[in-house]
Amino acid sequence: MDFGFTEEQNLLREQVRRFLDDRAPLTEVRKWMRSEQGHSPDLWREMADLGWVGLIVPESYGGVGLGFLDLTVVLEEMGRSLFPSPLISNTLTQSILLAAGSEDLKRRWLPSLADGTKCGAIAIVDASDCLDTAGVTLDAEPLDDNLVLNGVKALVHDAPSADLLVVGFRAAGDVRLAAIDVTRDGVNVAPVTSMDETKRAGRVSFDCVEIEPGDLLTEVPITDALLARLFDFGAIAVTAEAVGAAESTLELTNAYAKERIQFGAPIGRYQGVKHRLAEMYVDIESIRSLLYYAAWTADESPQELPRSTSLAKAYASDAFARIGIDGVQLHGAIGFTAEYDIQLYLKRSKWTRPVFGDSDFHYERVAELGEA
């Protein structure tokens, strides 16, 4: 069994790296993260033209038709640059439509989600630490043949950029999902401040929003297994970005350790600094190995996906946080200043830790899977 990347995947990585080095240096990232959109719409369109936005969408719906491992390659490189974009949310929206959407919904939304003219986000659970049907508590009321939604989704990743929301709610006690256009009457999205300004979120409120039968994702029942698979995809995607960001953290810190002179010598010569840099490297390689296997199972071995995803995300949640802290500490006091880029990576590590389950959530899940 060969777990190496194919020639095409290596070429894809090189393409993404060249694109980001040329078009998205951290000086530009700082501008975008303070803008109203939170990312560059122009680069989003260019990414779509290159096929990255519709990477996992089958060609029959206007996408490229590649797998999750290919997407992982793209996200890892984006993580290196802290590149702000709604790619993860858009991809998860595509994934749930492919898994559970009616043919009409697929035809209606997937082509535009794949070509970048529309962007999607998922607003499913209400309790972020409960990533299954029990976490869906928003209720819908019947109205003739439709349903009416009133309530709030408090934290929806990339909601300010979304044109389509896949919303989770309960109707007559059953969990349902619906594809809702954000321009529909009664839908309101308010931005939510995040520690990591390269990652945007929103508070979505629904005021007498009517859901028609054609909006419902009804091809398969909405089960814990279906939602678990979706959130596993999200955990893998976030971990892929974490690997790239952690590697950049190490590169920045290593470069600084060679330049910073203390007691007449670069601080990188001192054993205490060397040890911490070495530990950062070992952690990054460990996350990377777990990540690549989890991404492979997403396409090739679904029965292994839950355990492999939880191992990768659990380790990454803690290890990346340590790497972020060590990176700032090895820079000394200047590491905490806004002028230095290293603090941006610390903020990304703090953002990554709880998203799609923290280490406690995933280690407990591994233990439960081991007992099953």
PyMOL commands that set and color helices and strands:
alter all, ss='L'
color gray80, all
select helices_A, chain A and resi 7-23+26-33+41-50+59-61+68-81+87-100+103-114+133-135+159-161+213-215+224-259+267-269+271-300+302-330+332-336+342-352+359-371
alter helices_A, ss='H'
color red, helices_A
select strands_A, chain A and resi 120-123+140-143+146-157+164-171+174-181+187-192+201-211+261-262+265-266
alter strands_A, ss='S'
color yellow, strands_A
deselect
rebuild
show_as cartoon
